[in-house]
Amino acid sequence: MRVAPSVLSADFTKLREEIEEVEKFGADWLHLDVMDAHFVPNLTFGPVIIKAIRKLTDLYLDTHLMMTDPDLFLEPFAKAGCDGVTIHCEAYEDARPVLDQIREKGMRAGMSINPPTSFEVVEPYLEEIDLLLVMSVNPGFGGQSFMPEVLHKLERAAEIKKAKSLSLDLEIDGGISPDTAAFATEAGAEVLVAGSAVFGKDNREQAIAAIRSEGRAGRYKRS
């Protein structure tokens, strides 16, 4: 199980200190939310900021592209140092060519699914992706409440992963905290993205440890 603090919730006036602190206190990945103000109603950052983050850490950079045409920007993200890029199933009728492009550029290919979207939309891709990101809030803004009604998607993905011996990571993003981590991992989540539950706390060591502890408890229940 991995904890991936979401950099969007960090204090960008002291980004170096923020990243160094969560890395020191046990972050496994860093989650980077890229929004284009079109696919979602918010605008964040792009390859220039990610390139700067890459210079600060060797942690896995888990980049979530909430964009209408992410394929147009894959090269800059690859050059910036992204390890994995996740696109939305809602952005394409057929995402396979884009998934191939992501891998051709040396990155792991992930796919995300929004809360209203049926699991059947993403199911055909499970054997072709390295990561499935289940959104447990509507994407675009942080600080929203966890939506337990999406957990069945993780449960179904975990069943398929086990039945077909797939190697994809199962990730969840949205409202993750010590109060919700166990529900997520019991449903099958292996990567927990947490924004304000980490960067919004004064004690980041305690925050990460609490999420990890509750997440492990959920994994134990699942087993």
C-alpha positions as CSV (number, residue, x, y, z in Angstrom):
1,M,0.0,0.0,0.0
2,R,1.3,3.5,-0.9
3,V,0.4,7.0,0.3
4,A,0.6,9.7,-2.4
5,P,0.4,13.2,-1.1
6,S,-1.3,15.5,-3.6
7,V,1.0,18.5,-4.3
8,L,-1.9,20.7,-5.3
9,S,-2.7,21.0,-1.5
10,A,0.9,22.1,-0.7
11,D,2.1,25.6,0.0
12,F,3.6,26.7,-3.3
13,T,5.5,29.5,-1.7
14,K,7.7,26.9,0.0
15,L,7.3,23.9,-2.3
16,R,10.9,22.6,-1.8
17,E,10.3,22.4,2.0
18,E,6.8,20.8,1.5
19,I,8.1,18.1,-0.8
20,E,11.2,17.4,1.3
21,E,9.1,17.1,4.4
22,V,6.5,14.6,3.1
23,E,9.3,12.5,1.5
24,K,11.2,12.5,4.8
25,F,8.1,11.3,6.6
26,G,7.2,8.4,4.4
27,A,5.4,9.5,1.2
28,D,5.7,6.8,-1.4
29,W,4.6,8.8,-4.4
30,L,3.8,12.4,-5.2
31,H,0.4,13.0,-7.0
32,L,0.3,15.9,-9.5
33,D,-3.0,17.2,-10.6
34,V,-2.9,18.9,-13.9
35,M,-6.1,20.7,-14.9
36,D,-6.9,22.7,-18.1
37,A,-10.0,24.7,-17.1
38,H,-11.8,22.9,-19.8
39,F,-12.2,19.2,-18.9
40,V,-12.6,20.4,-15.3
41,P,-13.5,23.9,-14.0
42,N,-10.1,24.7,-12.6
43,L,-6.6,25.6,-13.8
44,T,-3.5,24.4,-12.1
45,F,0.1,23.8,-13.3
46,G,1.9,22.1,-16.2
47,P,5.3,20.7,-17.2
48,V,7.4,23.7,-16.1
49,I,6.4,23.2,-12.4
50,I,6.7,19.4,-12.7
51,K,10.2,19.8,-14.1
52,A,11.1,21.9,-11.0
53,I,9.5,19.2,-8.7
54,R,11.5,16.5,-10.5
55,K,14.7,18.3,-9.4
56,L,13.6,18.2,-5.8
57,T,12.9,14.5,-5.4
58,D,13.3,11.0,-6.7
59,L,9.8,10.0,-5.6
60,Y,7.5,8.5,-8.2
61,L,5.7,11.4,-9.9
62,D,2.1,10.2,-10.4
63,T,0.6,12.7,-12.9
64,H,-3.1,13.0,-13.3
65,L,-4.1,14.8,-16.5
66,M,-7.6,16.3,-16.2
67,M,-7.4,17.6,-19.7
68,T,-9.5,17.5,-22.8
69,D,-6.6,16.7,-25.2
70,P,-3.8,15.3,-23.0
71,D,-2.2,13.5,-26.0
72,L,-1.1,16.9,-27.3
73,F,1.1,17.4,-24.3
74,L,2.6,14.0,-23.6
75,E,6.1,14.9,-24.8
76,P,6.5,17.9,-22.5
77,F,5.3,15.9,-19.5
78,A,7.7,13.1,-20.3
79,K,10.6,15.5,-20.7
80,A,9.6,17.1,-17.3
81,G,10.2,13.8,-15.6
82,C,6.8,12.2,-15.0
83,D,7.0,8.6,-14.1
84,G,3.3,7.8,-14.8
85,V,0.6,9.7,-16.6
86,T,-3.1,9.0,-16.0
87,I,-5.8,10.1,-18.5
88,H,-9.5,10.1,-18.2
89,C,-11.7,7.5,-19.8
90,E,-14.3,10.2,-20.4
91,A,-11.9,12.2,-22.6
92,Y,-11.8,9.6,-25.4
93,E,-14.1,7.3,-27.3
94,D,-11.0,5.0,-27.8
95,A,-8.1,5.8,-25.5
96,R,-5.8,2.9,-26.7
97,P,-3.7,5.1,-29.1
98,V,-3.0,7.6,-26.3
99,L,-2.1,4.8,-23.8
100,D,0.3,3.5,-26.4
101,Q,1.8,7.0,-26.8
102,I,2.3,7.3,-23.1
103,R,4.3,4.1,-22.9
104,E,6.3,4.9,-26.0
105,K,7.5,8.0,-24.2
106,G,8.7,5.9,-21.3
107,M,5.9,6.5,-18.8
108,R,3.4,4.2,-17.1
109,A,-0.1,4.5,-18.5
110,G,-3.0,5.0,-16.2
111,M,-6.7,5.6,-16.6
112,S,-9.1,7.5,-14.4
113,I,-12.9,7.2,-14.0
114,N,-15.2,9.9,-12.6
115,P,-17.9,9.2,-10.0
116,P,-20.9,9.4,-12.4
117,T,-19.2,7.2,-15.0
118,S,-20.2,3.5,-15.2
119,F,-17.4,1.0,-14.5
120,E,-18.2,-0.7,-17.8
121,V,-16.6,2.2,-19.6
122,V,-13.2,1.6,-18.1
123,E,-13.4,-2.2,-17.8
124,P,-12.2,-3.0,-21.4
125,Y,-9.0,-1.2,-20.7
126,L,-8.0,-3.0,-17.5
127,E,-5.6,-5.4,-19.3
128,E,-4.0,-2.5,-21.2
129,I,-3.2,0.0,-18.3
130,D,-0.7,0.1,-15.5
131,L,-3.0,2.0,-13.1
132,L,-6.6,2.6,-12.5
133,L,-7.6,5.7,-10.7
134,V,-11.0,5.8,-9.2
135,M,-12.2,9.3,-8.3
136,S,-14.1,9.5,-5.0
137,V,-15.0,13.1,-5.5
138,N,-15.9,15.1,-8.6
139,P,-12.6,16.3,-10.1
140,G,-11.5,19.9,-10.2
141,F,-11.2,21.1,-6.6
142,G,-9.8,19.7,-3.4
143,G,-11.4,19.5,0.0
144,Q,-14.6,17.6,-1.1
145,S,-16.3,14.9,0.9
146,F,-15.5,11.2,0.2
147,M,-18.1,9.5,-2.0
148,P,-18.4,5.9,-0.7
149,E,-20.8,5.0,-3.6
150,V,-17.8,4.7,-5.9
151,L,-16.1,1.9,-3.9
152,H,-17.9,-0.8,-5.9
153,K,-15.7,0.2,-8.8
154,L,-12.6,-0.6,-6.8
155,E,-14.1,-3.9,-5.7
156,R,-14.9,-5.0,-9.2
157,A,-11.5,-3.9,-10.5
158,A,-9.8,-5.8,-7.7
159,E,-11.8,-8.9,-8.6
160,I,-10.8,-8.7,-12.2
161,K,-7.2,-8.0,-11.3
162,K,-7.1,-11.2,-9.2
163,A,-9.0,-13.3,-11.7
164,K,-6.7,-12.3,-14.6
165,S,-3.5,-11.9,-12.6
166,L,-3.1,-8.3,-13.8
167,S,-0.3,-6.1,-12.5
168,L,-2.1,-2.7,-12.5
169,D,-2.1,-0.5,-9.4
170,L,-5.5,0.4,-8.0
171,E,-5.6,4.0,-6.8
172,I,-8.2,6.2,-5.2
173,D,-8.3,10.0,-5.0
174,G,-10.8,12.3,-3.2
175,G,-11.6,12.8,0.4
176,I,-9.0,10.4,1.6
177,S,-8.1,10.8,5.3
178,P,-7.6,8.5,8.3
179,D,-11.4,8.3,8.5
180,T,-11.8,7.0,4.9
181,A,-8.6,5.1,4.2
182,A,-9.7,1.8,5.6
183,F,-12.9,1.8,3.5
184,A,-10.8,2.5,0.4
185,T,-8.3,-0.3,1.0
186,E,-10.9,-2.8,2.1
187,A,-12.5,-2.2,-1.3
188,G,-9.2,-2.9,-3.1
189,A,-7.3,0.4,-3.2
190,E,-3.5,0.1,-3.1
191,V,-2.5,3.7,-3.6
192,L,-4.2,6.4,-1.5
193,V,-4.0,10.0,-2.8
194,A,-4.4,12.5,0.0
195,G,-4.2,16.3,-0.3
196,S,-5.4,18.4,2.6
197,A,-5.3,15.3,4.9
198,V,-1.5,15.6,4.6
199,F,-0.5,19.1,3.5
200,G,-3.3,20.7,5.6
201,K,-1.9,19.2,8.8
202,D,0.9,20.8,10.9
203,N,2.3,17.3,11.7
204,R,2.8,15.7,8.3
205,E,4.6,12.7,9.8
206,Q,1.6,11.9,12.0
207,A,-0.8,12.6,9.1
208,I,1.0,10.2,6.7
209,A,1.4,7.5,9.4
210,A,-2.3,7.7,10.3
211,I,-3.5,7.3,6.7
212,R,-1.1,4.4,6.3
213,S,-2.2,2.7,9.5
214,E,-5.8,2.9,8.7
215,G,-5.1,1.8,5.1
216,R,-3.3,-1.2,6.3
217,A,-6.2,-2.1,8.6
218,G,-8.5,-2.0,5.6
219,R,-6.1,-4.3,3.7
220,Y,-6.1,-6.7,6.6
221,K,-9.9,-6.9,6.6
222,R,-9.8,-7.5,2.9
223,S,-7.4,-10.5,3.3
